[in-house]
Amino acid sequence: MISPAMATLISIAPGFIEKKIRNGCKVRILLPNPDDEQALHAWRHLNKAAIIESRIRDTLRTLGGIIQTSGTNTNCQVKLSDVFSPFSMFAVDLHNNLGTMVVEYHCYKTPGDLRPHIFLTAKDDLIWFTHYRDQFDLAWSEVKTSENNEWMLKYVS
């Protein structure tokens, strides 16, 4: 998952992510760093509302609570990126031939419900599925790993 647009789902329906983590699913979440001015600059100009930082912080607090109550932080990894992504994605089984994803394009001052969304499956859309999967994996690999979810110390009270 990338971006505050898709991350809002975590704050709205935390039970979904919590259930996945408890059932042993591995979850990777990549969000813009809410404390990095350059990372947020493009977000502020793309969105009508200047609430990106608070959405990211709310999501981090929700995730921290989920990780703390689930008793495991090995199934849920969160990284904060200093790079803008032109899309958000929510994906399941990225490295499996049954994988699925929803990709949301970030458009200039367009609300989330009016942005283009595409649904891809590894089975039916292998070329584009692989492209977006590789984009996520590349962005994930380039962000410094936060040992023991250090971000939780800052954003979870």
TORLUMDO-929928 format. One record per residue: residue number from 0; residue in three letters; x, y, z of N, C-alpha, C in turn. Coordinates in nm, 4 decimals. Atoms other than C-alpha are relative to their C-alpha. Example, Ala and Ser with C-alpha at 12.3 -4.5 7.8 and 13.67 -1.06 7.14 Angstrom:
2
PT     i    aa       n_c1       n_c2       n_c3      ca_c1      ca_c2      ca_c3       c_c1       c_c2       c_c3
PT     0   ALA     0.0890    -0.1190     0.0000     1.2300    -0.4500     0.7800     0.0900     0.1200     0.0000
PT     1   SER    -0.0820    -0.1190    -0.0060     1.3670    -0.1060     0.7140    -0.0770     0.1090     0.0730
This chain:
157
PT     i    aa       n_c1       n_c2       n_c3      ca_c1      ca_c2      ca_c3       c_c1       c_c2       c_c3
PT     0   MET     0.0841    -0.1163     0.0000     0.0000     0.0000     0.0000     0.0892     0.1233     0.0000
PT     1   ILE    -0.0741    -0.1251     0.0067     0.1257     0.3464    -0.0855    -0.0988     0.1138     0.0161
PT     2   SER     0.0652    -0.1304    -0.0057     0.0001     0.6938     0.0049    -0.1105     0.0145     0.1024
PT     3   PRO     0.1072    -0.0261    -0.0953    -0.2437     0.8608     0.2379    -0.1380    -0.0282    -0.0583
PT     4   ALA     0.1313     0.0248     0.0601    -0.5262     0.8112    -0.0112    -0.0503    -0.1391     0.0362
PT     5   MET     0.0397     0.1360    -0.0342    -0.5356     0.4345     0.0372     0.0114    -0.0252     0.1504
PT     6   ALA    -0.0206     0.0226    -0.1430    -0.4123     0.4549     0.3956    -0.1205     0.0417     0.0818
PT     7   THR     0.1206    -0.0407    -0.0707    -0.7340     0.6288     0.4964    -0.0875    -0.1210     0.0296
PT     8   LEU     0.0763     0.1227    -0.0230    -0.8912     0.2840     0.4645     0.0349    -0.0633     0.1346
PT     9   ILE    -0.0438     0.0603    -0.1269    -0.6879     0.1735     0.7665    -0.0695     0.0688     0.1164
PT    10   SER     0.0657    -0.0740    -0.1078    -0.8318     0.4498     0.9858    -0.1502    -0.0263     0.0020
PT    11   ILE     0.1443     0.0220     0.0091    -1.1857     0.3828     0.8602    -0.0373    -0.1418     0.0433
PT    12   ALA     0.0320     0.1406    -0.0281    -1.1765     0.0026     0.8886     0.1215    -0.0735     0.0545
PT    13   PRO    -0.1205     0.0640    -0.0541    -0.8910    -0.1004     1.1184    -0.0162    -0.1496     0.0236
PT    14   GLY     0.0234     0.1423    -0.0251    -1.0532    -0.4396     1.1835     0.0478    -0.0888    -0.1129
PT    15   PHE    -0.0435     0.0788     0.1146    -0.9704    -0.5583     0.8323     0.1487    -0.0305     0.0088
PT    16   ILE    -0.1460     0.0176    -0.0090    -0.5942    -0.5028     0.8713     0.0346    -0.0815     0.1236
PT    17   GLU    -0.0286     0.0734    -0.1236    -0.5955    -0.6273     1.2304    -0.0281    -0.1493    -0.0176
PT    18   LYS     0.0340     0.1408     0.0226    -0.7683    -0.9510     1.1273     0.1036    -0.0672    -0.0893
PT    19   LYS    -0.1011     0.0558     0.0902    -0.5209    -1.0048     0.8435     0.1304    -0.0276     0.0758
PT    20   ILE    -0.1243     0.0165    -0.0768    -0.2244    -0.9544     1.0792    -0.0132    -0.1178     0.0970
PT    21   ARG     0.0214     0.1096    -0.0960    -0.3701    -1.1886     1.3432    -0.0045    -0.1360    -0.0690
PT    22   ASN     0.0080     0.1255     0.0749    -0.4302    -1.4525     1.0745     0.1318    -0.0364    -0.0671
PT    23   GLY    -0.1317     0.0341     0.0510    -0.0625    -1.4439     0.9821     0.0370     0.0637    -0.1328
PT    24   CYS    -0.0340    -0.0682     0.1259    -0.0799    -1.2302     0.6679     0.1099     0.1021     0.0248
PT    25   LYS    -0.1059    -0.1007    -0.0081     0.2240    -1.0164     0.6064    -0.0486     0.1244    -0.0720
PT    26   VAL     0.0509    -0.1266     0.0514     0.1330    -0.6523     0.5520     0.1160     0.0986    -0.0079
PT    27   ARG    -0.1012    -0.1048     0.0171     0.3654    -0.3857     0.4105    -0.0722     0.1289    -0.0387
PT    28   ILE     0.0660    -0.1276     0.0243     0.2561    -0.0234     0.4217     0.1066     0.1072    -0.0172
PT    29   LEU    -0.0942    -0.1069     0.0323     0.4481     0.2608     0.2621    -0.0784     0.1305    -0.0068
PT    30   LEU     0.0697    -0.1281    -0.0082     0.3355     0.6128     0.3501     0.0984     0.1147    -0.0170
PT    31   PRO    -0.0879    -0.1177    -0.0005     0.4727     0.9604     0.2889     0.0360     0.0354     0.1443
PT    32   ASN    -0.0445    -0.0406    -0.1328     0.6738     1.0814     0.5860    -0.0719     0.1292     0.0370
PT    33   PRO     0.0766    -0.1198    -0.0344     0.4433     1.3289     0.7636     0.0856     0.1134     0.0547
PT    34   ASP    -0.0892    -0.1033    -0.0522     0.7449     1.5192     0.8970     0.0993     0.0498    -0.1038
PT    35   ASP    -0.0927    -0.0413     0.1049     0.9246     1.5629     0.5657    -0.0707     0.0976    -0.0943
PT    36   GLU     0.0646    -0.1055     0.0790     0.8330     1.8903     0.3959     0.0013    -0.0306    -0.1492
PT    37   GLN    -0.0075     0.0307     0.1427     0.9516     1.7778     0.0530    -0.0929    -0.1143    -0.0378
PT    38   ALA     0.0875     0.1134     0.0296     0.7586     1.4516     0.0726    -0.1459     0.0439    -0.0087
PT    39   LEU     0.1390    -0.0434    -0.0056     0.4374     1.6394     0.1470    -0.0330     0.1120    -0.0985
PT    40   HIS     0.0221    -0.1147     0.0883     0.4834     1.9295    -0.0942    -0.0940    -0.0341    -0.1161
PT    41   ALA     0.0842     0.0388     0.1138     0.3342     1.7513    -0.3963    -0.1397    -0.0395     0.0461
PT    42   TRP     0.1315     0.0402    -0.0507     0.0533     1.6025    -0.1858    -0.0878     0.1212     0.0256
PT    43   ARG     0.0783    -0.1201    -0.0307    -0.0549     1.9468    -0.0699    -0.0522     0.0662    -0.1265
PT    44   HIS     0.0419    -0.0652     0.1239    -0.0712     2.0750    -0.4256    -0.0977    -0.0849    -0.0808
PT    45   LEU     0.0924     0.0880     0.0729    -0.2588     1.7735    -0.5605    -0.1387    -0.0028     0.0624
PT    46   ASN     0.1264     0.0176    -0.0702    -0.5307     1.7684    -0.2983    -0.0656     0.1327     0.0319
PT    47   LYS     0.0758    -0.1203    -0.0338    -0.8035     2.0191    -0.2327     0.0174     0.0344     0.1471
PT    48   ALA    -0.0113    -0.0224    -0.1440    -0.7727     1.9757     0.1421     0.1447    -0.0161     0.0448
PT    49   ALA    -0.1368     0.0063    -0.0519    -0.4491     2.0415     0.3269     0.0020    -0.0801     0.1298
PT    50   ILE     0.0084     0.0827    -0.1211    -0.5079     1.7571     0.5724     0.0832    -0.1267    -0.0125
PT    51   ILE    -0.0787     0.1203     0.0264    -0.2565     1.5096     0.4383     0.0785    -0.0437     0.1238
PT    52   GLU    -0.0815     0.0364    -0.1156    -0.0272     1.5243     0.7413    -0.0844    -0.0652     0.1090
PT    53   SER     0.0836     0.0560    -0.1068    -0.3118     1.4604     0.9855    -0.0542    -0.1374    -0.0384
PT    54   ARG     0.0461     0.1328     0.0435    -0.4425     1.1686     0.7761     0.1101    -0.1047     0.0192
PT    55   ILE    -0.1113     0.0944    -0.0157    -0.0992     1.0073     0.7746     0.0227    -0.0297     0.1478
PT    56   ARG    -0.0216     0.0210    -0.1436    -0.0551     1.0602     1.1492    -0.1122    -0.0847     0.0605
PT    57   ASP     0.1117     0.0818    -0.0483    -0.4037     0.9191     1.2179     0.0196    -0.1457    -0.0390
PT    58   THR    -0.0244     0.1359     0.0477    -0.3172     0.6157     1.0076     0.1113    -0.0663     0.0802
PT    59   LEU    -0.1108     0.0550    -0.0779     0.0124     0.5681     1.1933    -0.0438    -0.0338     0.1422
PT    60   ARG     0.0512     0.0298    -0.1344    -0.1643     0.5908     1.5304    -0.0864    -0.1263    -0.0025
PT    61   THR     0.0855     0.1182     0.0124    -0.4219     0.3350     1.4145     0.0853    -0.1254    -0.0176
PT    62   LEU    -0.0884     0.1152     0.0233    -0.1507     0.1011     1.2849     0.0763    -0.0372     0.1261
PT    63   GLY    -0.0727     0.0264    -0.1242     0.0477     0.1374     1.6069    -0.0870    -0.0734     0.1004
PT    64   GLY     0.0925     0.0672    -0.0905    -0.2577     0.0409     1.8097    -0.0259    -0.1438    -0.0420
PT    65   ILE     0.0225     0.1355     0.0520    -0.3225    -0.2588     1.5859     0.1199    -0.0891     0.0307
PT    66   ILE    -0.1216     0.0791    -0.0231     0.0383    -0.3770     1.6127     0.0166    -0.0305     0.1477
PT    67   GLN    -0.0146     0.0220    -0.1434     0.0441    -0.3303     1.9899    -0.1009    -0.1022     0.0528
PT    68   THR     0.1013     0.0918    -0.0520    -0.2821    -0.5175     2.0491     0.0099    -0.1393    -0.0617
PT    69   SER    -0.0107     0.1316     0.0636    -0.2056    -0.7955     1.8032     0.1146    -0.0818     0.0592
PT    70   GLY    -0.1093     0.0703    -0.0647     0.1077    -0.8807     1.9984     0.1136    -0.0386    -0.0928
PT    71   THR    -0.1083     0.0301     0.0926     0.3243    -0.9056     1.6891     0.0249     0.1190    -0.0897
PT    72   ASN    -0.0299    -0.1050     0.0976     0.5054    -0.6530     1.4771     0.0730    -0.0582    -0.1200
PT    73   THR    -0.0718     0.0613     0.1120     0.6650    -0.9034     1.2441    -0.0880    -0.0137    -0.1236
PT    74   ASN     0.0890     0.0154     0.1141     0.3560    -0.9368     1.0241    -0.0386     0.1327    -0.0636
PT    75   CYS     0.0366    -0.1311     0.0528     0.3086    -0.5642     0.9745     0.1225     0.0898    -0.0003
PT    76   GLN    -0.1138    -0.0899     0.0134     0.5878    -0.3477     0.8424    -0.0490     0.1317    -0.0581
PT    77   VAL     0.0370    -0.1333     0.0461     0.5501     0.0261     0.7953     0.1274     0.0768    -0.0272
PT    78   LYS    -0.1127    -0.0864     0.0337     0.7934     0.2550     0.6189    -0.0531     0.1364    -0.0404
PT    79   LEU     0.0357    -0.1371     0.0348     0.7834     0.6301     0.5747     0.0946     0.0491    -0.1087
PT    80   SER    -0.0790    -0.0375     0.1169     0.8994     0.7561     0.2370     0.0098     0.1512    -0.0136
PT    81   ASP    -0.0210    -0.1416     0.0292     1.0427     1.0927     0.1414    -0.0209     0.0291    -0.1481
PT    82   VAL     0.0190    -0.0135     0.1445     0.9420     1.0424    -0.2225    -0.1491    -0.0015    -0.0332
PT    83   PHE     0.1383    -0.0038     0.0455     0.6130     1.1318    -0.3919    -0.0256    -0.1135    -0.0985
PT    84   SER     0.0409     0.1035     0.0945     0.4329     0.8498    -0.5713    -0.1203     0.0519    -0.0789
PT    85   PRO     0.1127    -0.0488     0.0798     0.1987     0.9332    -0.8616    -0.1243    -0.0891     0.0087
PT    86   PHE     0.1142     0.0888    -0.0155    -0.0331     0.6499    -0.7579    -0.0004    -0.0600     0.1397
PT    87   SER     0.0154     0.0788    -0.1220    -0.1651     0.4627    -0.4577    -0.0381    -0.1398    -0.0441
PT    88   MET     0.0440     0.1345     0.0324    -0.2220     0.0937    -0.4485    -0.0340    -0.0765     0.1260
PT    89   PHE     0.0345     0.0961    -0.1033    -0.3846    -0.1679    -0.2348     0.0091    -0.1354    -0.0682
PT    90   ALA    -0.0253     0.1262     0.0695    -0.2646    -0.5155    -0.3213    -0.0008    -0.1170     0.0980
PT    91   VAL    -0.0007     0.1249    -0.0761    -0.3019    -0.8718    -0.1994     0.0784    -0.1021    -0.0815
PT    92   ASP    -0.0794     0.1055     0.0646    -0.0552    -1.1497    -0.2785     0.0783     0.0526    -0.1205
PT    93   LEU    -0.0777    -0.0623     0.1078     0.1819    -0.9330    -0.4809     0.0902    -0.0977    -0.0743
PT    94   HIS    -0.0948     0.0929     0.0625     0.4185    -1.2230    -0.5491    -0.0620    -0.1378    -0.0188
PT    95   ASN     0.0735     0.1244     0.0180     0.1567    -1.4856    -0.6220    -0.0809     0.0119    -0.1291
PT    96   ASN     0.0747    -0.0079     0.1264    -0.0148    -1.5749    -0.9482    -0.1492     0.0241     0.0207
PT    97   LEU     0.1384    -0.0342    -0.0313    -0.3483    -1.5141    -0.7705    -0.0120     0.1425     0.0533
PT    98   GLY    -0.0024    -0.1349    -0.0536    -0.2488    -1.1600    -0.6722    -0.1001     0.0935    -0.0668
PT    99   THR     0.0902    -0.1034     0.0499    -0.4856    -0.8652    -0.7090     0.0444     0.1348     0.0540
PT   100   MET    -0.0294    -0.1340    -0.0496    -0.4477    -0.4903    -0.6762    -0.0970     0.1013    -0.0581
PT   101   VAL     0.0718    -0.1174     0.0479    -0.6324    -0.1641    -0.7080     0.1018     0.1128    -0.0011
PT   102   VAL    -0.0921    -0.1118     0.0150    -0.4256     0.1271    -0.8381    -0.0834     0.1263    -0.0168
PT   103   GLU     0.0696    -0.1289     0.0079    -0.5453     0.4840    -0.7845     0.0990     0.1059    -0.0451
PT   104   TYR    -0.0874    -0.1069     0.0493    -0.3920     0.7662    -0.9854    -0.0277     0.1285     0.0762
PT   105   HIS     0.0134    -0.1274    -0.0686    -0.3287     1.0964    -0.8120    -0.0133     0.1105    -0.1037
PT   106   CYS     0.0289    -0.1052     0.0976    -0.4833     1.3753    -1.0121    -0.0061     0.1347     0.0697
PT   107   TYR    -0.0050    -0.1350    -0.0556    -0.4566     1.7474    -0.9601    -0.1360     0.0428     0.0549
PT   108   LYS     0.1166    -0.0503    -0.0721    -0.7115     1.8674    -0.7039    -0.1288    -0.0740    -0.0345
PT   109   THR     0.1145     0.0860     0.0284    -0.9450     1.5764    -0.7661    -0.0264    -0.0877     0.1215
PT   110   PRO     0.0298     0.0852    -0.1158    -1.1245     1.4040    -0.4789     0.0199    -0.1478    -0.0327
PT   111   GLY    -0.0299     0.1416     0.0180    -1.0467     1.0370    -0.4279    -0.1054    -0.0777    -0.0755
PT   112   ASP     0.1053     0.0761     0.0675    -1.3836     0.9140    -0.5473    -0.0117     0.0342    -0.1480
PT   113   LEU     0.0032    -0.0363     0.1421    -1.3322     1.0900    -0.8826     0.1313    -0.0312    -0.0724
PT   114   ARG    -0.1277     0.0363     0.0628    -0.9745     0.9713    -0.9445    -0.0134    -0.1327    -0.0731
PT   115   PRO     0.0030     0.1297     0.0698    -0.9130     0.6908    -1.1934     0.0542    -0.1122     0.0889
PT   116   HIS    -0.0402     0.1202    -0.0722    -0.8903     0.3470    -1.0316     0.0018    -0.1147    -0.1002
PT   117   ILE    -0.0025     0.1183     0.0853    -0.7831     0.0325    -1.2088     0.0179    -0.1238     0.0881
PT   118   PHE    -0.0080     0.1271    -0.0705    -0.8258    -0.3241    -1.0870     0.0807    -0.0953    -0.0873
PT   119   LEU    -0.0884     0.0892     0.0748    -0.5508    -0.5641    -1.1913     0.0135    -0.1337     0.0724
PT   120   THR    -0.0304     0.1310    -0.0568    -0.4927    -0.9337    -1.1400     0.1249    -0.0542    -0.0678
PT   121   ALA    -0.1207     0.0607     0.0569    -0.1706    -1.1248    -1.1892    -0.0376    -0.0969    -0.1116
PT   122   LYS     0.0432     0.0989     0.0988    -0.3636    -1.3837    -1.3866    -0.0399     0.0654    -0.1327
PT   123   ASP     0.0552    -0.0597     0.1217    -0.5365    -1.1504    -1.6344     0.0772     0.1205    -0.0535
PT   124   ASP    -0.0674    -0.1245     0.0387    -0.3129    -0.8409    -1.6418     0.1472    -0.0041     0.0388
PT   125   LEU    -0.1344     0.0263    -0.0504     0.0356    -0.9787    -1.5872     0.0978     0.1147    -0.0256
PT   126   ILE    -0.0978    -0.1053     0.0317     0.2304    -0.6997    -1.7620    -0.0182     0.1194     0.0928
PT   127   TRP     0.0221    -0.1179    -0.0835     0.0652    -0.4115    -1.5729     0.0071    -0.0348     0.1486
PT   128   PHE    -0.0103     0.0435    -0.1385     0.0357    -0.6074    -1.2498     0.1473    -0.0032     0.0412
PT   129   THR    -0.1434     0.0086    -0.0276     0.4098    -0.6777    -1.2645     0.0622     0.1392     0.0077
PT   130   HIS    -0.0532    -0.1371    -0.0007     0.4844    -0.3122    -1.3444    -0.0259     0.0675     0.1352
PT   131   TYR     0.0323    -0.0674    -0.1261     0.3014    -0.1779    -1.0376     0.0578    -0.0734     0.1198
PT   132   ARG    -0.0642     0.0764    -0.1071     0.4269    -0.4590    -0.8152     0.1471     0.0386     0.0102
PT   133   ASP    -0.1422    -0.0358     0.0001     0.7845    -0.3781    -0.9185     0.0220     0.1434     0.0474
PT   134   GLN    -0.0100    -0.1380    -0.0479     0.7241    -0.0074    -0.8577    -0.0094     0.0043     0.1525
PT   135   PHE     0.0131     0.0055    -0.1454     0.6071    -0.0845    -0.5044     0.1254    -0.0598     0.0629
PT   136   ASP    -0.1189     0.0661    -0.0551     0.8975    -0.3222    -0.4398     0.1222     0.0915    -0.0060
PT   137   LEU    -0.1122    -0.0927     0.0125     1.1461    -0.0636    -0.5668    -0.0105     0.1120     0.1033
PT   138   ALA     0.0191    -0.1066    -0.0992     0.9988     0.2159    -0.3542     0.0243    -0.0543     0.1407
PT   139   TRP    -0.0179     0.0622    -0.1320     0.9922    -0.0205    -0.0544     0.1484    -0.0210     0.0300
PT   140   SER    -0.1416     0.0325    -0.0222     1.3544    -0.1246    -0.1006     0.0862     0.1244     0.0189
PT   141   GLU    -0.0817    -0.1211    -0.0095     1.4794     0.2334    -0.1252    -0.0235     0.0797     0.1275
PT   142   VAL     0.0256    -0.0692    -0.1260     1.3310     0.3435     0.2072     0.0766    -0.0707     0.1101
PT   143   LYS    -0.0760     0.0557    -0.1107     1.5530     0.2958     0.5084    -0.0934    -0.0743     0.0949
PT   144   THR     0.0801     0.0805    -0.0911     1.4196     0.0223     0.7344    -0.0007     0.0624     0.1379
PT   145   SER     0.0151    -0.0482    -0.1371     1.2867     0.1391     1.0685    -0.0012    -0.1207     0.0921
PT   146   GLU    -0.0098     0.1154    -0.0893     1.4034    -0.1158     1.3212    -0.1049     0.0081     0.1100
PT   147   ASN     0.0972     0.0122    -0.1084     1.1369    -0.2322     1.5653    -0.1093     0.1057    -0.0068
PT   148   ASN     0.1075    -0.0977     0.0177     0.8831     0.0088     1.4196     0.0229     0.1273     0.0822
PT   149   GLU    -0.0356    -0.1209    -0.0749     1.0580     0.3198     1.5589    -0.1047     0.1102    -0.0148
PT   150   TRP     0.1014    -0.1024     0.0225     0.7853     0.5361     1.4066    -0.1082    -0.0033     0.1057
PT   151   MET     0.1057     0.0111    -0.1019     0.5481     0.4022     1.6735     0.0323     0.0838     0.1229
PT   152   LEU    -0.0375    -0.0797    -0.1162     0.7451     0.5777     1.9460    -0.0414     0.1461    -0.0165
PT   153   LYS     0.0322    -0.1396     0.0272     0.6735     0.9100     1.7794    -0.1498     0.0243    -0.0174
PT   154   TYR     0.1381    -0.0264     0.0391     0.3162     0.8685     1.6562    -0.1066    -0.0697     0.0845
PT   155   VAL     0.0967     0.0717    -0.0833     0.1544     0.6310     1.9043     0.0219     0.0394     0.1451
PT   156   SER    -0.0158    -0.0433    -0.1397     0.0846     0.7619     2.2520    -0.0219    -0.1113     0.0975
